[in-house]
């Protein structure tokens, strides 16, 4: 299954579902900070779009409230975003890494973790 492209608001709604678990539209809306919180109808419309994209699904109905849960997991959505970002740079990681370093967002600990991951991948490749 190919993952759908998600807008910023859609990602924020998915984040609420990943953090809270199955939730109603009202509960999803309440997960947003009070200041700048989208209207209920905005959340509702976006949730229905996400349902159409098969990113979430209705799991039950309590009175008049439908309860939704995420279908795609956080890791898959993050990988899709990273792939889309790299596609903007022709698949090259160097410009992204350079920016992360220059902005101070990439720490030495991050580099060590990346080295460990690369070593683990190399071991897997060698054992095949």
FENLINNOR-V561970 format. One record per pair of residues at least 24 apart in sequence whose ideal C-beta (glycine too) atoms are under 7 Angstrom apart, sorted by the first residue. I is the first residue (numbers start at 1). J is the second residue. Records with the same first field share a line. If there is no record, write none. Layout:
I=J / J
//
This chain:
3=72 / 76 / 77 / 80
4=53 / 54 / 55
6=55 / 77
9=38 / 46
10=46 / 50
11=77
13=43 / 46 / 47 / 50
14=55 / 70 / 77
17=56 / 68 / 69 / 70
18=70 / 74
21=69
22=59 / 67 / 68 / 69
23=67 / 68
24=65 / 66 / 67
26=65
//
